[in-house]
Structures are given as structure tokens and as C-alpha cells.
């Protein structure tokens, strides 16, 4: 489409929108949206609404790990293992050569799958992930249909028309606050996170914005540019390999399909855990919501989550199905000895556990192979009533919570003030 024509169309839409009669409530929403968007545009130049703890401190660098997360106490320097350092250097050299060849030819390397399962050097994810997500291809195809500068147009449009700005603002301020990139209120990375989420709320009207998307975008921003993070979200939600869209549409149809499929697999492949959960009246929603919604972000150690995401971006959605069973297999002996309160604490705090990452990845590989042989690695097709409808939703639906009187498990209520609490249904 002619860029000039596209610009005229955008101006016409803005004009028609501004000219129509608005109710008092709509005016209030517009004022609130304008105020929030202006605040992010100003960044940290205005400090009257920034708390002291949100100010950076040089002392924090001694408490920051290699991934950027801030800990309560200083992190001791690990002992220097020259053999390990040399092994990592050789590994990175092989990865650099492979990725360079991929970028040059556009052909996926034959050895890619094997190396991804062995683990990608953290320094090279900024080059690997855009290739796995096919960002260049997705952007070019979109621009052929919708014209150039899609991200900038969506970002500008969001400042005038997005109905999700307030919820996005709330979620930005509580996303990865223990990470040095996102710790500063209205800092550069919070601005980028806000921009991507607000732009996408206009680009994908079926989803708009939904809680759970912020952490995924923040992860992308740790390893790529702002606009690339936007197209990454597009790839994850609309791409055939991942199909995350229905995790975030109204009523979260894919999430509940995952719960149902997971329970069937749990009964078949980890019967002792399944029996123990039934005995304690443990609901799948108590522990597995973020497993599926965010592909294990915040639910396993971050270094392990990165390896899972490497594999997920290569293999696709079946990784989530298999990883959920792999974790139960890995910790089967521990899980079957815990009471309901201990079990809730254990499953919600796996991210703080010392785990053998290589062993978990091996169990994941075995589980995927087994599920594939049984033709159970993918979710069953969605029933007709779960097929997506073109609507826009900025928040999770308000589902009633039905408490289990026999259980003392605390709800997995870490969604803050959000409209939905993913606990027992």
C-alpha cells in the first residue's frame, strides 16, 4: 500500500474518532490514557511519583547475577575453572559460526537442533531468538499487506485509542521488579515494555492486552530490540508453531484445554503423582497456570527457563505439554511425600530450588519422545465453541472461585489486583 495513502487513512480514522460525541465516562478514560502515555514519554525526568527504593544503587551491582536479577545479599564470585572457561569459549565459537552461516544463507543449520538441546550460550540468544521466531519474514509479510512502519503506527494509535492502557500501566510496574533492567519506574526498559504492549493491544484486536503477556514481552526485551519484541509477540501468538493466541483471548480457552490434557497425561505417565494430587484435592489450576501461560517463566530457575525457551522456540507448543509432565517426573519422590500445604509451597517455589538442569532437560527430551510415540504431544483440536471470535479484551474474565473446604492450600494469587485469580474454579 502507498505510504502516503496509509498516512491519510490513519489521519482520517483519528479525525472521525475525535469528532464523534463522547460520554463523560469516555472522556475520563481518554484523560487517564493521555496522562499515562505522557508519563511514559517523559520517562524518569519527573521524579515526584517515584519511590526511593526505585532509585538505582551502585551497591546493587554486587548483588546482581549474570542474568540481571538482583538478590538480597552479594553474590560471591565463583571459582575460576579454566577447563570450563575454555570449553565454553569453544562452544561459543561453534555457535557464532553456525548463526553467521544461517544469517548469511537463510537456511537452518543441520546441527541446530542438537546444539539447542545441549544449551545456547546466553550471549548469543540476541541473535538466535529472532531467527527462530522468523521475525524478518513475519514483518515483511505484514508490511506487504498493511504498509510500512506498522509498529510505529500501532504505537501512536494506542496513545489515542487503546482501552487497555490502564491495565498495561499497572502490569508494567510489577513486571520483573527484581531485574536491573526493569527496576527503575518509568526507566528506559519500562518505557519499551509499555510501548510494545500498548502497540500490540491495537494490532491484535482479538486479544487486545491480557495479563501474562507482560513477562513474555519483558523476556524478549532482555534479548532484542523494542520493535523486534513486538514482532516476537506476533510470532508467538499467531505463529503456527506456538499458537499462544488462545491463551490470552476471553475465557482463556487454550489454558483450560492445557489443564484438561495435562490431567490425562499425568494420570497415564505419572500415576503416583496423579493419585497423590487427587488424595489431597489438588487442582491443576493451583500450580500449572503460569506453566502454560508463560512457558514456565517465574516457575523454574531463570537459567532453566531460558533453556526451556530455547527449546520451545525451536520445537513449538508441545514443549509446554512435555515439560509439565517432566517436572512431575523429576520431583515425583518429593511430591508424593508432601502434605497439601507443603506441596503448594514446593510447586510455587521451584524457581528458588537448586536443580540439576541437565537432568531436567534429559527428562524433558525423554518425555517429548514418549508423548510423540503415543501421539499425545499436542493438544486435541479445539471444540467449536472455543474457536476464536474477533473481540478485544484487555483483562482476564472475572471467574468465580470455588473453594475446596478440605484443602488448606493458599491460592496462587500473584496476579495482584487483576480481575481473575487463577486458583480453583
N, C-alpha and C positions, 0 to 999 in steps of 0.2 A: 504494500500500500504506500502511496505517495506520502512522505513525511509531512508535507505541508497540509495535505488533506486530513491526515491523522490529527494534527495540531488543531485545525479548525473544528473537527468533531469534538475534541476534548473541550475546547473553549465553549462550544455550543451546549454541551452537557452541563458544564459548570454554570453557564448563564441560565439555562432552564431551571436548574436546581435552585439557584439563588433567587429566582423570580417567583417561584411558587409560594403560596401562602403557608406560613409555618405556625404551628400551635405554640403555646407558651412552653410546653414541655420540650418540644423540638428545639426551641431557641436556647433553652437551658443546656440541652445536650450539645448543641453547637458551641456554646460558650465554654463548656467544660473541655470539649475536644480541642478547641483552639488554644486554651490555656495549657493543656498537657503537651500538645505538639510544640508550642512556643518554648516551653520549659526544656524539652529535649534539644531543640535547636540552639538554645542558649548554652547548654552544657553546664559545666561547673563554674561558669563565670558568676553565677548568682548563688551565694552560699547560705542564704538565710533559712533554707529548709533542709540543710544537710547536717546530720548529727555528727558530733565529734568522732565517734567510732568509725564513721565512714570516711574519715580523712586517712590518707596513706601514711605509713610509718616505715622508716628505713629498717627498724628492728624486725619488721615482718619478713624481710628477705632471708633472715637466718631460720625462719620457721616455714619457709615455702619449699615444697617438694619439686621434683623435676617436671611435674605436670602443671604447676602453678597453684596448687591448693595450699592454703595457709593452715598450719597446725598450731595447737595451743602452746607447745614447747619447741625450742630449737631442735632442728634435725641434725643429728651427728653425721659427719662426713663418713661415707662407707670406706672400708679399707681398699686400697688400690690393688686390684688384681690384674697384673699386666697381661696374663694369658687371656683373661676375659675381655680386656680392652682391645687386644689385637684381634680376637675373634669377632668382636662387634665391628671393628674397622673393616675387616674383610667382608663381612656381611653387608655393611652399608655400601661398600664399593660395588658389590654384585647388584644390589638393588638400584643404585644410581645408573649403572649401565643398562639394566633392564628397562627402567622407566624412561630413560632417554631414548632408547630404541622404540619404545611404544609411542612416545610423543612424536617421534620423527616419522614413523611409518603409519601410525593409526591402527596397527594390528596388535591384538592382545598376545602377549608372550606365552609360549607353551608352558614355561616353568612358573607362571604366575600363581596358579592355584596352590602348588606345593609350597611356594615361599610364603604365601599369605597365611597358610595354616601353621607354618613354623614361626611366624611373627614378623611384622613390619617394623623397621626402625622408626622410632617416634618422629625423628627429624624429617622423614620422607612422606609422612601422611599428607602434608600440604600439597604434594604432587600426585600421590596415589589416589586419594579420595575423589578429586574432580574427574579423574579418568574412569574410575569405577562407576561413578554416578552419571557419566556421559554428559557432563554439563555443556560442553561446546555444542554437541549435537542437539540437545534439548533447546538451548537458547536459539540456535539458528533456525530450527523448525518453527518455533514460536514466532520469531520475527518475520518469517516468510508469510505468516497468516495475519499477524497483528501489528506489524510495523516495528520500527526500531525503538530503542530506549524504553522497553516495556517496564523495566524495574523502576526507572525514574518517574515514569508516568503514573505507575501504581502508587508510588510513594507520595507523590504530590496529591493524587486523588484521595488518598487515605486521610490527609490532613483536613480535607474538606467534607468527606462523606462517610468515612468508616464509622460504623456503630460499635466497634469493638475496642476503641482507643482506651477507654477507662479500664477495662479488664486487662488489656495488654500492659498498661502502665503499672497496675498492681502486681502483675506477674514478673515483669522485668526487675522490679525492686526486690524480689525474693528468689531470683534465679542465680545459683552458684555464688552466693554472697561470701563463701569461704574460698573463692578463687580470686587471685590478684587481678585478673583481667576485668572481672565484673564487680569488684568490691566497691568501687567509687560510685556513689549515687550521681547519676547524670554524667558519668565519665564516658570516655570515647566508646568503650565496648557496650555499655548500656545504651548509648545512642544508636549504635549499629544494630543491636538486638531489637530495639524499639522500631527502627526503620524497616527491618526485614519483616517482622511480624505484622506491622501495620500495612505494609505494601501487599503482603500475601493475603491479608484479610479482604482486600479488594480484588485480587487476582483470581482467587478460588472462592467464588460466591457460594458454592455448595457447603464449604466448611466455614468460611469467614475466619474466625480465630477460636481456638478451643484450648483449654488448659491441658498441659502436657506437651504442647508444641514448643514452648519457650526453651526447655532444656535441650531439646534436639537441635534447635537453631543455635543455641549457645555453643554446643559441641562443635557444630560446623564452623562457627566463627573463630574457634580456637585454632583452626587449621586452614582457613581460606578467607578470601576477601568477602566484603559485605554482599556484593551482588551475586557472587558465587554461592553464598549461603542461601540466598533467595531461590536460585535455581536448584540447589540441593534439595530444598524443601519441596519444590515442584517435582523433582525426580522421585523422592521418597513417597510422596502422597499419590502421584498419578502414574508413576512408572510401573510397568507390568511385573518387574522383578520384586518390588516391595509392597505395593498396594496398601499403603498406610492410610489412604484417604478415609476409609470407613471406620478407622479408629477414632476419628475426630468429627464425623458427621453426627447430627442429632441422634440421641439414644445409643451412640457408640456400638453399632451393630457388630462390627468385626471383633471388638473386645469381648463381647459376650459369646460370640462363636468360638473364640480362642479359649474361653473358660470351659465351655462345654466339651470341646475337642481335647483339651488338656486333661480333664477329668477321666475321659475314656482311655487316654494313653496312660495316665497314672495308674488306673486300675489294671491295665494289661501289662505294663512294663515295670512298675514299682508297686506291686500289690501290698507289700508290708506297710509302706508309707500310706497308701490309699486307705487301708484298713485302720491305721492309727489315726488318720485325719477324720475318718467317719466316727470313730470312737469318741474323739474329742469334739465332734461337731465343728470342725474347722472348715470354713467356707473358702473356696478358691479366691474369691474377691479380696480376702484379707491379706493375701501375700502376693498375688500374681498380677495385680492391675498394672503396676509400673514395669513389671517384667515385660509385658507385651506392649503397652503404650509407648514406652521409651526404650525398648530393646535393652533392658537391664541397667540403664543409667541410674545411678544412686542406689542400686540394689546389690551390686557386687563391687569389689575394689576397682577404682577407676582404671588402673593399668589392665585389669582383666576385661573391663567393659570395652576398652579400646580394641583389644584383640577380638572380642566378640563382634564389635562393629566392623573391623576389617573383614571378617569372615561373612558377616551379614551383607555388607555392601557387595561382596563378590557372589555369594551363593543365593541370597534373597531371603524371602519371608520364612522359609522352612527352618532357618536357623533359630528363630524365636521358639518355635514349637519344640525343637530338639533340645535347646538349651534349658528350657523349663524342666524337662524330664532329666537331663544330665545333672542339674543341680540336686534334684531329689535323689538321684542315684549316688552322687558323690557323697552326700551327707546322710545317707539312709540310716546308718547305725546310730548317728547322733540324734536324728529326728525322731526315731521310734522310741527313744528313751525319755523324751521331754514331755512335760505337762503342757496344758494348753497355754498358760501364761509364758512358760519358758520357750515354747515353740514360736509364739508370736514375736517375742523378743529376738530369738535367733534368726528367723527369716527376714525380719525387718532390718537387721543389723549385720547382714552378711558382708556389707561393704567395709565393715570395721574388722572383719576376721582375717587372720593370717591363713592364706590358702595357697595350695600348690597349683599355680596357674597352668603349668604344662600338663599336669594330670587332668585338670578340668577340661582343657582343650582336647586331650585324648579321649576323654569320656564323651565329649560333645561329638567328636568325629565318629566314634563307635555308634552313638545314638542316632545320628543322621543316617548312617549306613543301614542300621537296623530298621528305622522308620521307612526308608526308601524301599527296602526289600518287602516290607509289609504294605507298601503303598499308603502310608499314613503320615508322610512328612508334610503334606499340605492340608490346609483346612478343607472340609467339604464345601461344595458350592453354596453360595448364599441363597436362602429361600427367597421367593418373590417379594415377600413383604419387607425384606432387608435391602432390596436393591435401592441405590441412592436416588434421592429426589433433589432437584435443583433448588435448594434453600440455603440461606445463610444463617449461621449460628455462631455467636461469639462466646457462649458459655456452655458448660455441661448441664444437662437436664436435671431438674430437681426431683431426684428419685427418693421415694420414702424408704427409710431404713427399718428393717425388721430385726429386732434384737433377739439373739438366742439366749434365753434365760439360763441355760445350763452352763454356758461358757462365760469365762471372765476375761476373754481376750480383749484388749483395748483395740479400738478401731484404728485402721491405718489412715489416720486423718492428718495427712501432711499437705493437704491442698489449701490450707489457710482458710480464707473467707469464701472460697469458691462455692458455687451453688450445689455441687454434687460431692458427696463424700463416698469414696469407693470402699465401702465396708460391706456388711451383709445386706442383701437385698430382699 
